[in-house]
Structures are given as structure tokens and as C-alpha cells.
Amino acid sequence: MQTLTFELPQDITLRVSREEFWAIATVNRDLRLERTADGELIVNPPTGGESGRRNIKIGRYLDEWTDRYGGVCFDSSSGFELPNGATRSPDASWVSRERWDTLSQEKREGLLPLCPDFVVKLRSKN
């Protein structure tokens, strides 16, 4: 397949279904994609160095907390399919062990069909 790059004007939104989102995300693993509840595709640019540095610390702290108190934590590449239909990838997130254990192995492998119990979204300067 040949890769094609294009830009959308800011006043145009691209809406995709859940299935279309997953197909696009699967073949574009280097992109940070999210989907709003009404299907709008969101492409997040890579972070800068300072944001990346802060984000790795947040992940480390959350992982240490999880080791101590339990549950399951996730990094920014984990996608969650929220009850309202949106697909989001917070910078760091945590789910209780009880909720995680209700998911089949198949559901654990794809977009996680639940809202995390705790999320961190690091705010950038812009």
C-alpha cells in the first residue's frame, strides 16, 4: 500500500465509525489518534521534549503506586472506548483489578471497553 499524506482545513472535521477508527489506527500505529463521542477523528501531534520528560515521570509514579496498592496502569498508547462512544488515550491511566478481571483476554488485547478509574492528561503549553 502506498502512503498518502494530506491536510484538512481546520474548519473541516473527519467523522469515522468505531470500526473505521480501529482500521485507521491499526494501519497508522505511529499516529496518536483519538475519536470523540460523535465520531470526530482527532490526530494528536507528538509531544515536545519537556512534555515527554514529565509524562514518563507520571507513568513511573503511577506504576510504583500500582505496585504498592494494586490495580493495572497504562501508558499513553493505550486506547479506551468510553461508554459515550469516544475513544481516548490519556497520558497515564489506572483501572482497579476487579474491573480489569472482568475483561476477557480478547477485550484486553484491543481498545479497552471501559472508562479508567483514574486518568492523567498532561497539559501542554499550547
N, C-alpha and C positions, 0 to 999 in steps of 0.2 A: 504494500500500500504506500502511495506517495503522500508525504506530509504537505499540507497546505496551510499557510498562515494568513489570517485575515483579522481585521479590526472592525468592531462595531461602534458606531457613533454612540455617545453617552445617552442620547435620548431614545435609543432602541434597546429593548430587552429581548433576550432569547429565553423562551419558555420550553421546558422539556418535561416529559413524564418521568416517573420513578425509574422505569425500565430504560428509557433513553439516557437518563443521568448515569445509571450504572454502566451502560455500554460506553458512554463517552469517558467516564472516569477510568474504566478498566483499560482502555487503549491510550490514555493520557496520564499515566501514573506520575509523571514529573510535574504535573499541574496540581495546584491546590484548589479543588473545586468544591463548591457547596451549592445547595439548592434551597430556595425559600419555600414556604408552605404553598404558595401559589404557582410554583414551578419555575421561577426565575433562576437561571443559571448564573452563579457568581464565580468569577475567577479571581483568586487572591494572589497578588504578586509575592515573590519570595521576600522574606524579611531581610533587613539590614543586619550588620554585624552586632550592634548593641542589642537589638531585639532578640536575635538568635542566642546571644550570651545569656540574657535574662531568662529566656524561655527554657534553656537547658537547666538552669538552676531551679526553676519552678518544678520541672519534671523530676529532678533529683530529690528535692524536698518532699514532693508528693509520694515518690517511690519509697523513700525512707519512712514516711508516715504510714503508708500502706503496709510495709513490712512489720511495723510495730502494732498497728491497730486492726489490720485485716482489710478485706475487700480486694478490688482489682483496679489498677490505674492504667491510663492510656496516654499516649503521646499525641502530637498534633496531626499525625497521619491517620488516626482512627476516625472513621465516619459513623455518625449516629443518625438513624432515621427516626425523627421525633414523632410523637403522636399526631401533631398537626400536619404531617407530611413533609416537612422540611428535612433536609439532610445537612448536618453541620459537623464541623471538625474543630472543636475547641483546642486551644493550645495545650491544655492538660485536662484530664478528667478522671473521675473516680466513680465506681459503682460498687454497691455493697455485695458481699459474697453471696448473700441469699438471692438477690436479683440475678446475678451472673449465673448462678447454678440452675436457674430456671430455663436458660437458653440451651438449645440443642447444639451439638458440635457444628452442624451446618450453619446455624444462625450466628455462631461465634466467628465464623470464617468470613462472612460478608459484612455489609453495613449492619451495625448493631441496632436491632429494632427496639430501642428504648432511649429514654432521656436519662443522662447520667445524674447521679445524686449530687455531684459537685463538679463544677467546671471552672476553669481559669481561661480567660481570653485576655491576652496581653495587649494593651492599647499602644499603638504606635503614635509617633508624633503627628502624623497626618491622618 
